[in-house]
Amino acid sequence: MDISITSTARRSYNGNEHFAAEMVCGKHAASIWVCRGVDAHVRVVVKNASHRCWKGLGKRFATVEAALAAYKTAAVRTMIETACEMAAA
């Protein structure tokens, strides 16, 4: 499965380290934020028809495992895993 990373950013503030990645895998596109520190969480925005219509903030998960469990699409799960690996590096 080929993942194209279109952009990444890393910032630290308020006692947290934030990592953001924009990714495309096949026909799926997503923005993934990984926050480590005091307020650790993972936020996933899958850019589908619902996102284009409602401009939502995606879903916020307390753990990486919870984020992976919420998505059944292999492409989205792979993008989440890749973003978390990049955030840890």
C-alpha positions as CSV (number, residue, x, y, z in Angstrom):
1,M,0.0,0.0,0.0
2,D,1.6,3.3,-1.1
3,I,1.1,6.3,1.1
4,S,1.9,9.8,-0.3
5,I,2.7,12.3,2.5
6,T,1.8,15.7,1.2
7,S,2.8,17.8,4.3
8,T,4.0,17.4,7.8
9,A,4.5,19.9,10.7
10,R,5.9,19.6,14.2
11,R,5.3,22.1,17.0
12,S,5.6,22.2,20.8
13,Y,3.5,24.3,23.1
14,N,1.5,24.1,26.3
15,G,3.6,21.2,27.5
16,N,2.6,19.1,24.4
17,E,4.4,18.1,21.3
18,H,2.1,18.2,18.2
19,F,2.7,16.4,15.0
20,A,0.5,16.8,12.0
21,A,0.5,15.0,8.6
22,E,-1.6,15.2,5.5
23,M,-1.6,11.9,3.6
24,V,-3.2,10.2,0.6
25,C,-3.4,6.5,0.1
26,G,-5.2,5.4,-3.1
27,K,-8.6,7.1,-3.1
28,H,-8.5,8.0,0.6
29,A,-7.1,11.2,2.0
30,A,-6.7,12.1,5.7
31,S,-5.2,14.7,8.1
32,I,-3.8,13.1,11.2
33,W,-2.7,15.0,14.4
34,V,-0.7,13.2,17.1
35,C,-0.4,15.0,20.4
36,R,2.1,13.7,23.0
37,G,2.5,15.1,26.5
38,V,0.0,16.4,29.1
39,D,-3.0,16.2,26.7
40,A,-2.1,13.1,24.7
41,H,-4.5,12.2,21.9
42,V,-4.9,11.4,18.2
43,R,-7.2,13.3,15.9
44,V,-8.2,11.9,12.5
45,V,-10.0,13.8,9.7
46,V,-10.8,11.6,6.7
47,K,-11.5,13.8,3.8
48,N,-14.7,12.2,2.4
49,A,-18.1,13.6,1.3
50,S,-19.2,14.2,4.9
51,H,-16.1,16.3,5.7
52,R,-16.6,18.3,2.5
53,C,-20.2,19.0,3.3
54,W,-20.0,19.7,7.1
55,K,-16.3,20.8,7.4
56,G,-16.0,18.8,10.6
57,L,-13.1,18.5,12.9
58,G,-12.9,14.8,12.6
59,K,-12.7,12.4,15.5
60,R,-10.5,12.7,18.6
61,F,-9.2,9.5,20.3
62,A,-7.5,9.1,23.6
63,T,-5.1,6.3,22.3
64,V,-3.7,5.1,19.0
65,E,-5.5,1.8,19.6
66,A,-8.8,3.5,19.8
67,A,-8.2,5.4,16.6
68,L,-7.2,2.2,14.8
69,A,-10.3,0.4,16.1
70,A,-12.6,3.1,14.8
71,Y,-11.7,2.6,11.1
72,K,-12.2,-0.6,9.1
73,T,-10.5,0.7,5.9
74,A,-7.0,-0.6,5.6
75,A,-5.8,2.6,3.9
76,V,-6.9,4.8,6.8
77,R,-5.5,2.4,9.4
78,T,-2.2,2.4,7.6
79,M,-2.1,6.2,7.5
80,I,-2.8,6.4,11.2
81,E,0.0,3.9,12.0
82,T,2.4,5.8,9.7
83,A,1.6,9.2,11.3
84,C,2.1,7.7,14.8
85,E,5.5,6.2,13.8
86,M,6.6,9.6,12.3
87,A,5.5,11.4,15.5
88,A,7.6,9.1,17.7
89,A,10.7,9.6,15.6
